[in-house]
Amino acid sequence: MISAETGQMVTFAALNDRSNRLARLLFAHGLRRGDHIAVLMENNLSFMEPVWAAFRSGLYVTTINRYLPPDEVAYIARDCGAKVLISSYEKRETAAALFDLIPEVDLRLMIGGTIPGWSSYEEALAASSPEPLEREWMGDSMLYSSGTTGRPKGILRPLQNAGPAEGFALRQAANRYGLSPEAVYLSPAPLYHAAPLGYVLTVQSWGGTVVMMERFDAEQSLALIERYRVTHSQWVPTMFVRMLKLAPEIRGRYDLSSHRVAVHAAAPCPAEVKREMIGWWGPILYEYYAGTEASGSTFITSEEWLDHPGSVGRAALGVLHICDEDGRELPTRETGLVYFERDAPTFEYHNDPAKTAAARHPSHPGWNALGDVGYLDDEGYLYLTDRQAFMIISGGVNIYPQAIEDALVTHPKVADVAVFGVPHAEMGEAVKAVIEPAPGHEPSDELAAELLDYARGRLAHYMTPRSIDFIAEMPRLPTGKLYKRLLRDAYWTDRKI
């Protein structure tokens, strides 16, 4: 793994040695198959060491959102039952507050320095054996949802009854992106998130090289593709938007000829944005729709997408079903809740049987929903409409914000947009748009009027926002997830329209 910021790297030999030493240390501390550890860290060259230690010793590892305040970090550490917490000196302020919040954590290790109450990670590893455990089991991650609509949920999947070699062979079996030891993978997103973590693990299992960005920067991403001859990458749509809004001379400055596969997921991509990206990078974009729950997935190539614009693909794992609110299956092109059918449930929400039950189909326990709304076309391609939780009901009409956001974000004066419902005395809810202006543009009544006119020209009357507010920076995670709940709650609390 190479740090994009410093050029420093961790070799496979060092990763193997340190993950073995940590696995030994955890075993000596009493952890056994099925126990939990947690990691709170920035994108750090040591990040993958505890992850690999867990995956080679049958443990669950919970990588915690590095941007959370101490009380939310403590909630996750307690909820997952972490016996060991590993952090870094860069996160020392949060780590210091955790000492009193989670006294039940047995061992706290800190990378790159120490503070009171925390032991040195480096010293602990130096005193541990580099020999592999006598019996290695395949571990797994237990990650928490982003909490964009409520308290984060831990997603617990059953451990495989296999060793790590067999377990990773199963992960590698569906190698649709052509990964190999020669792959160079650019990771521009936080490693605590499910998709970056999973892809880095898989690339490393192949022996490929990971170029890790500490934080996303549009132009730097292009420079890194050229510098390291990147072959594979993964993105979220907000990153595409920011790269497309670079000046043409900047976009054309870098040699991207090594780039063969650009994967994207995590959030819906506006059709116009994706079309522009394919026009710029060529037909190397591959999209999937899935969740940490591993209940199913879809997949679509650039060529398929151009024939089915707006689709996230056909089922690649599991069988798709679209159902109404009562669980009745709907015909093609009718919008409803998206379910994946598997032979058996693949996950549960940790310590929350009510949420687990709510994700299951009322009549088919092997059908699981991730909370997304969409429809299937006649060829089985899935089109996502929005999150069920974000639906606006105005005058009895269901309005999905995603289409409105997709229309507004294409305006050159818009950097980011969020649409949601706000209280309205007559209609129940009214459509509100909150806009982050693009650099060089200031909020004004004139800009709001211009954007409303732009929306009216692209949307049905009932979907057009009644009003626009401006924000300096959208509360969006680097993973692309938008904390829409934080925006929406302010309007419902203050009764502001």
C-alpha positions in Angstrom: 0.0 0.0 0.0 1.3 3.5 -1.0 0.3 6.7 0.7 -0.7 9.2 -2.0 0.3 12.1 0.3 3.9 11.0 1.2 4.8 8.2 -1.2 5.6 6.0 1.8 4.6 2.4 1.5 3.9 -0.8 3.4 5.1 -4.0 1.7 3.3 -7.3 1.8 6.0 -8.8 3.9 5.6 -6.0 6.5 1.7 -6.4 6.4 2.0 -10.1 6.8 4.4 -9.8 9.8 2.4 -7.1 11.6 -1.0 -8.7 11.1 0.5 -12.0 12.4 1.9 -10.3 15.4 -1.4 -8.6 16.2 -3.4 -11.8 15.7 -1.0 -13.4 18.2 -1.4 -10.5 20.6 -5.2 -10.7 20.4 -5.2 -14.4 21.0 -2.9 -14.0 24.0 -5.4 -11.4 25.3 -8.1 -14.0 25.2 -9.9 -13.2 22.0 -11.4 -16.1 20.2 -13.3 -16.8 17.0 -16.4 -14.6 16.8 -15.1 -11.9 19.2 -14.9 -8.3 18.1 -12.3 -5.6 17.7 -12.8 -2.0 16.6 -10.6 0.5 14.6 -10.9 4.3 14.7 -8.4 5.8 12.4 -7.8 8.2 9.5 -6.6 6.7 6.2 -3.3 5.5 7.7 -0.7 3.1 6.2 -1.3 0.9 9.3 -5.0 0.8 8.8 -5.1 -2.6 7.1 -3.0 -4.4 9.7 -5.8 -4.9 12.3 -8.2 -5.7 9.5 -6.0 -8.5 8.2 -5.3 -9.6 11.8 -9.1 -10.1 12.3 -9.6 -11.8 8.9 -6.8 -14.3 9.6 -8.0 -15.1 13.2 -11.8 -15.5 12.9 -12.6 -12.2 14.5 -15.1 -9.4 13.6 -13.5 -6.0 12.9 -15.6 -2.8 13.1 -14.1 0.1 11.4 -15.6 3.3 12.8 -16.4 6.5 11.0 -13.5 8.7 11.8 -15.6 11.8 11.7 -18.0 10.8 14.5 -18.0 12.6 17.8 -16.8 10.7 20.9 -20.3 9.7 22.2 -21.2 8.1 18.8 -17.9 6.3 18.6 -18.5 5.0 22.2 -22.0 3.9 21.2 -20.6 1.8 18.3 -17.7 0.4 20.4 -20.1 -0.7 23.1 -22.8 -2.0 20.8 -20.4 -4.2 18.8 -18.9 -5.6 22.0 -15.3 -4.6 21.1 -12.8 -6.1 23.4 -9.9 -4.2 21.8 -9.9 -0.7 20.3 -7.1 0.5 18.0 -6.8 4.2 17.2 -4.0 6.6 16.1 -2.3 9.6 17.5 -4.0 11.8 14.9 -7.3 10.8 16.5 -6.0 11.5 20.0 -8.6 14.1 20.9 -11.5 11.7 20.3 -9.5 8.8 21.8 -8.9 10.8 25.0 -12.7 11.3 25.5 -13.3 7.6 25.0 -11.3 6.6 28.1 -14.2 7.4 30.4 -17.0 6.6 27.9 -16.1 3.0 27.3 -14.2 1.6 30.3 -15.4 -1.9 29.4 -12.9 -2.1 26.5 -10.1 -4.3 27.8 -7.2 -3.1 25.6 -6.6 0.3 23.9 -3.8 0.5 21.4 -2.6 3.7 19.7 -0.5 4.0 16.5 2.1 6.7 16.1 2.2 7.9 19.7 0.3 7.5 22.9 -1.8 9.4 25.4 -2.7 8.5 29.0 -4.9 5.4 29.1 -3.6 4.0 25.8 -0.8 1.6 25.1 1.7 1.8 22.2 0.6 -0.3 19.3 4.2 -0.6 18.0 5.6 -1.7 21.3 2.9 -4.3 21.8 3.5 -5.7 18.3 7.3 -5.8 18.8 6.8 -8.0 21.9 4.5 -10.4 20.0 5.5 -13.4 17.8 5.4 -13.1 14.0 4.4 -16.7 13.6 0.9 -17.4 12.3 -1.7 -18.8 14.7 -1.7 -22.6 14.7 -5.4 -22.5 13.5 -6.5 -19.6 11.4 -10.1 -18.9 10.6 -11.7 -16.5 8.1 -12.9 -13.4 9.9 -15.2 -10.7 8.7 -16.1 -7.0 9.1 -19.1 -5.9 11.1 -19.7 -2.4 9.9 -22.3 0.2 10.9 -24.7 2.0 8.6 -24.0 5.7 8.1 -26.8 6.8 10.3 -28.1 9.3 7.7 -31.7 8.6 8.7 -31.2 7.4 12.4 -28.9 5.6 14.8 -26.3 3.6 13.0 -27.0 -0.2 12.8 -24.4 -2.9 13.1 -24.6 -5.4 10.2 -23.7 -8.8 11.4 -23.0 -11.6 8.8 -22.3 -15.2 9.8 -18.6 -16.2 9.8 -17.5 -18.7 7.1 -16.5 -22.1 8.3 -13.2 -21.8 6.5 -9.7 -20.6 6.7 -8.6 -17.3 5.2 -7.1 -18.9 2.1 -10.3 -20.6 1.3 -12.4 -17.6 2.3 -10.5 -15.2 0.0 -10.6 -17.7 -2.8 -14.4 -17.5 -2.7 -14.1 -13.6 -2.7 -11.9 -13.8 -5.8 -14.0 -16.2 -7.7 -16.2 -13.5 -9.3 -13.3 -11.5 -10.7 -15.3 -9.4 -13.1 -12.8 -6.5 -13.0 -9.7 -8.5 -14.1 -7.8 -8.1 -10.8 -4.3 -9.6 -10.7 -1.0 -9.0 -9.0 -0.3 -6.3 -11.6 -3.4 -4.3 -10.6 -2.8 -0.8 -9.3 -5.9 0.4 -7.4 -6.6 4.0 -6.5 -8.7 4.3 -3.3 -9.9 7.9 -2.9 -12.4 7.2 -0.1 -12.2 6.6 3.7 -11.1 3.0 4.5 -13.7 2.7 7.3 -16.5 2.5 4.7 -17.7 -0.9 3.4 -16.8 -0.5 -0.3 -13.3 0.9 0.0 -12.5 -1.5 2.8 -13.8 -4.5 0.8 -12.1 -3.6 -2.4 -8.7 -2.9 -0.7 -8.9 -6.3 1.0 -9.7 -8.0 -2.3 -6.9 -6.1 -4.3 -4.4 -7.0 -1.6 -5.5 -10.6 -1.6 -4.6 -10.7 -5.3 -1.2 -9.2 -4.5 -2.1 -5.9 -6.2 -0.9 -2.4 -5.3 -3.2 0.0 -3.4 -2.7 3.8 -3.7 -4.4 5.3 -0.7 -5.6 8.9 -0.7 -5.9 10.4 2.7 -8.8 12.5 1.4 -10.4 13.1 -2.0 -9.2 15.9 -4.2 -10.5 16.1 -7.8 -7.3 17.1 -9.6 -5.0 15.1 -7.4 -7.0 12.0 -8.3 -6.2 12.5 -12.0 -2.5 13.2 -11.2 -2.3 10.0 -9.2 -3.7 7.9 -12.1 -0.9 9.3 -14.3 1.9 9.0 -11.7 1.2 5.4 -10.5 -0.3 4.1 -13.8 -3.5 3.2 -12.0 -5.4 0.4 -13.6 -8.5 0.2 -11.3 -10.4 2.6 -9.1 -13.6 3.1 -7.2 -15.7 6.3 -6.8 -18.9 7.8 -5.7 -21.0 10.1 -7.9 -20.1 13.3 -6.0 -16.5 12.7 -7.0 -17.5 12.5 -10.6 -19.4 15.8 -10.3 -16.3 17.5 -8.8 -14.0 16.2 -11.5 -16.3 17.2 -14.3 -16.4 20.7 -12.9 -12.7 21.1 -13.2 -11.6 23.5 -15.9 -11.2 21.8 -19.3 -7.4 22.5 -19.4 -7.0 20.7 -16.0 -9.1 17.7 -17.1 -7.0 17.3 -20.2 -3.6 17.8 -18.5 -3.2 14.2 -17.2 -2.5 10.9 -19.0 -5.2 8.5 -18.0 -4.4 5.8 -20.6 -3.5 3.1 -17.9 -7.0 3.3 -16.4 -9.0 0.2 -17.4 -11.7 -0.1 -14.7 -13.6 2.7 -12.8 -16.2 1.2 -10.4 -18.8 3.4 -8.8 -21.6 2.8 -6.3 -22.8 4.0 -2.9 -25.2 6.6 -4.2 -27.3 7.1 -7.4 -25.4 8.8 -10.2 -27.3 11.4 -12.3 -27.6 10.1 -15.8 -26.1 13.3 -17.4 -23.1 13.0 -15.1 -22.5 9.4 -16.0 -22.9 10.1 -19.7 -20.3 12.8 -19.5 -17.9 10.5 -17.5 -18.2 7.8 -20.1 -17.6 10.4 -22.8 -14.4 11.5 -21.0 -12.9 8.2 -19.7 -14.4 5.9 -22.2 -16.6 2.7 -21.5 -14.5 1.8 -18.4 -17.3 2.6 -15.9 -18.8 -0.3 -14.1 -21.6 0.2 -11.6 -23.1 -2.0 -8.9 -25.9 -1.7 -6.4 -25.5 -3.6 -3.1 -25.3 -3.1 0.6 -23.1 -4.2 3.5 -25.9 -6.7 4.3 -24.7 -8.8 1.3 -28.3 -9.7 0.6 -27.8 -9.3 -3.1 -26.3 -7.1 -5.8 -26.7 -5.8 -9.4 -24.1 -5.0 -12.0 -24.0 -3.0 -15.2 -21.3 -2.2 -17.8 -20.9 1.2 -19.6 -22.2 -0.4 -22.8 -25.3 -1.8 -21.1 -25.9 1.5 -19.3 -25.9 3.5 -22.6 -28.7 1.2 -23.8 -30.5 1.4 -20.4 -29.6 4.9 -19.1 -30.3 5.4 -15.4 -30.2 1.7 -14.6 -28.0 0.1 -11.9 -28.0 -3.2 -13.8 -29.5 -6.6 -13.5 -29.2 -9.0 -10.6 -25.7 -10.4 -10.2 -26.3 -12.0 -6.8 -29.8 -13.0 -5.7 -33.2 -12.5 -7.4 -34.8 -9.1 -7.6 -38.4 -8.4 -6.5 -40.4 -5.1 -6.4 -43.2 -5.0 -3.9 -45.8 -2.6 -2.7 -46.2 -1.5 1.0 -48.2 -4.7 1.7 -45.5 -7.0 0.3 -47.4 -7.8 -3.0 -45.1 -8.2 -5.9 -45.5 -5.6 -8.6 -45.3 -5.9 -12.4 -42.5 -4.4 -14.5 -42.2 -0.6 -14.6 -44.2 -0.2 -11.4 -42.3 1.4 -8.5 -42.0 -0.2 -5.1 -39.6 -1.4 -2.4 -36.6 -3.4 -3.8 -36.1 -6.8 -2.3 -33.3 -9.3 -3.0 -34.2 -13.0 -2.6 -31.5 -15.4 -1.3 -31.8 -19.0 -0.1 -31.6 -17.8 3.5 -31.2 -14.5 5.4 -27.6 -13.3 5.1 -27.4 -10.8 7.9 -29.0 -9.4 11.0 -28.9 -5.9 12.6 -26.8 -6.4 15.7 -28.8 -6.0 18.9 -31.9 -4.8 17.0 -34.3 -7.7 16.1 -37.0 -5.1 15.3 -34.9 -3.6 12.5 -33.9 -7.0 11.3 -37.5 -8.0 11.1 -38.4 -4.8 9.3 -35.9 -5.5 6.6 -37.4 -8.9 5.8 -40.4 -9.4 3.5 -43.6 -10.0 5.5 -44.2 -13.4 3.8 -40.8 -14.5 2.5 -38.0 -14.4 5.2 -35.4 -15.0 2.5 -36.3 -11.7 0.8 -34.4 -8.7 2.2 -34.8 -4.9 1.6 -32.2 -2.2 1.9 -34.7 0.6 2.0 -34.5 1.6 -1.6 -37.4 2.2 -4.0 -37.3 1.4 -7.7 -38.6 -0.6 -10.6 -37.6 -3.2 -13.1 -37.9 -2.9 -16.9 -38.9 -5.7 -19.2 -35.3 -7.0 -19.5 -34.8 -7.1 -15.7 -32.7 -3.9 -15.4 -33.2 -2.2 -12.0 -33.8 1.6 -11.8 -33.6 3.1 -8.3 -36.0 6.0 -7.6 -34.8 7.0 -4.1 -34.6 5.9 -0.5 -37.9 5.0 1.0 -37.1 7.2 4.0 -36.6 10.3 1.8 -39.9 10.2 0.1 -41.9 13.5 0.2 -45.8 13.3 0.4 -47.2 16.6 -0.8 -51.0 16.8 -1.2 -51.2 13.0 -1.3 -48.6 12.7 -4.1 -45.4 10.7 -3.6 -42.4 12.7 -4.7 -38.9 11.2 -4.7 -36.1 13.8 -4.2 -33.4 12.0 -6.3 -34.8 13.1 -9.7 -34.9 16.7 -8.5 -31.4 16.5 -7.1 -30.2 15.0 -10.4 -31.7 17.9 -12.4 -30.3 20.7 -10.2 -26.8 19.3 -9.7 -26.1 19.7 -13.5 -26.4 23.5 -13.3 -22.9 25.0 -13.6 -23.5 27.2 -10.5 -24.4 24.3 -8.3 -21.7 22.3 -6.4 -24.1 20.1 -4.4 -27.8 19.8 -3.7 -30.1 18.2 -1.2 -33.9 18.0 -1.6 -36.4 17.0 1.1 -39.9 17.7 2.4 -40.6 20.6 4.9 -43.8 21.3 6.8 -46.7 22.9 4.8 -50.0 23.8 6.4 -52.1 22.9 3.3 -50.1 20.2 1.5 -48.6 18.5 4.4 -45.1 18.7 3.0 -43.5 21.1 0.5 -40.4 20.4 -1.6 -37.3 22.3 -0.4 -34.0 22.4 -2.1 -30.8 23.3 -0.2 -27.9 24.3 -2.5 -24.2 24.5 -2.1 -23.1 27.0 -4.7 -20.2 26.2 -7.0 -16.9 28.1 -6.3 -17.1 31.6 -7.5 -20.8 32.0 -7.0 -22.5 33.6 -4.0 -26.0 32.9 -2.6 -28.5 35.5 -3.7 -32.2 35.8 -4.5 -31.2 36.1 -8.1 -29.4 32.8 -8.0 -32.3 31.1 -6.3 -34.7 32.4 -9.0 -32.3 31.3 -11.7 -32.2 27.8 -10.3 -36.0 27.6 -9.8 -36.4 28.5 -13.5 -33.9 25.8 -14.4 -35.8 23.3 -12.4 -39.1 24.2 -13.9 -37.7 23.6 -17.4 -36.6 20.0 -16.4 -39.2 18.8 -13.9 -42.9 18.3 -13.6 -44.7 21.1 -11.9 -45.4 19.2 -8.7 -41.7 18.2 -8.4 -40.3 21.7 -8.7 -39.0 23.0 -5.3 -41.2 25.7 -3.8 -38.1 27.4 -2.4 -34.3 27.2 -2.3 -32.0 27.8 0.6 -28.2 28.0 0.5 -25.5 26.3 2.6 -21.8 26.9 2.7 -20.9 23.2 2.7 -23.2 20.2 2.4 -23.0 17.7 5.4 -21.8 14.9 3.1 -19.3 12.2 4.1 -16.3 11.5 1.9 -18.1 8.2 1.1 -20.7 10.2 -0.8 -23.4 9.7 1.9 -25.4 12.8 2.7 -26.6 13.4 6.2 -29.9 14.6 4.9 -31.5 13.9 8.3 -29.4 16.8 9.8 -30.7 19.2 7.1 -34.3 18.0 7.2 -34.6 17.9 11.0 -33.8 21.6 11.4 -36.8 22.6 9.3 -39.2 20.3 11.1 -37.8 21.4 14.5 -38.0 25.1 13.7 -41.1 24.9 11.5 -39.2 26.9 8.9 -40.4 27.0 5.3 
